[in-house]
Amino acid sequence: MHFSVLPAMALFLGFSMADMHDYCACQYKTDSAVDYAATDLLAGDCRFGYTYGQNSGQFWIGRSSGSGPRFQGRFLKAISGQIDGKEFYNNCKRYAANDATCFNCETKFEYPDGSILCR
């Protein structure tokens, strides 16, 4: 009897643990640039609870490795809490984006030119 409970419990835990992030943006396709149009549409849709993760005119610096986003651009954050990556991906698909990119950032540095670097 104990053996039948363990697989069911593991399955439940797998579904309940979401991939949570501080910031996300829609992408044109996998490993491509941020899709500003789709990301902006999500930001303006009150059903989802996203807001911009930077001030107007600011943008995140993309980096191929390390902390922060892999792609440069504007990203969204949750109005409260964090963003569920899978849910965000599905919401991007509603606005014709083919993928999403997300990241976490504990410390950021804002440059005078408007660029933001995650440290």
N, C-alpha and C positions, 0 to 999 in steps of 0.2 A: 504494500500500500504506500509506503514512503517513496518508492521509486516512481510511482505515477504522479505524485504531487510535485516533485522536483522539476520535471520538464515543463509542466504547466506554469509553475512559478517563474522559471527562467524566461518563458515566453512573455508572461505578463510584465516582468521587469524590463525586458527589451523594448516593449511598446511604450512603457511609461517614461523612459529616459530619453528626452528630446535633446537634440543638438542645439544648445542655446548660444547666442552670440550677442555682442554689444552693438555691432553695426552690420548692415547688409545693403546691397544694391543689386538691381537686375542687370543681366548681361545679355548681349546679342546672341551669344552662343558660348559653349564651354571654352575656357581659356581665352576669352576675348574681352574687349573693353567694356566698361560700364555703359549700359543702355540708359541714357539720361531721360529719354521720353517715358519709358516704362517706369523708371524709378520715381520720376516726378508725378506720374499718374497715381502711383501707390501712395505717395506722400499726401496727395490731395483727396484721397478716398477715406472718408471718416469711418468707414466700417472696419478698418484694419488697425488703427491705433499706432501709426508710425508718424514720426516727425523727422525733420532734417537733423543730422548729427553734427552739423557745422553751421556757421553763420553764412549769410549770403555773400557770395564772392570767394568763399574759402573752399579748399579741396584737399583731400587726403593724398599724400604721396604714396604711390605704389612701390612695392619692393618685392623682388623675386624670392627673398628668404628673410627669415626673422619675423619680428612682430609687425602687426599692421596689415593693411590690405595688399593683395598681390597686384591690384590694378588701381591707377590713379582715378580720382573722381569724387563725386558727391555720394554720400551714403546716408541711409536712414537709421534711426534708432527707435526703440519702442518708447512710447509715451510713459509707460511704467514697466519696470522689469527688463527682461531681455527678449530678444527675437528668437522664435523657434525657426531654425534654418529650413526645415522641410516645408513648413507652412508658408514661409516667405517665398520660397521657390515656387510653390503652387500659386501664390498670389501674383508673382511676376508673370507666370504663364497666362493669367487672365488678361494681361496687357501686351500679349504677343512677344514677350521676351522668352528666350529659350533656355536660360539658366540664371543662376544667382550666385553671388560671391559674398561671403561674410567673414568677419574677423572680430577678435576681442582686443581691447586696448586698455590697459590700466593707467598708463601715463602717456600724455601727448604733449608735443611741443608745437606751438603756433608761430610761424615765421611772419615777418612784416608783409611779405608779398601775398599772404593768404593761404599759403600751403601749410599743411599739418602733417607732422611726422609722429608716428607711434613709436615709443621707445620701449 
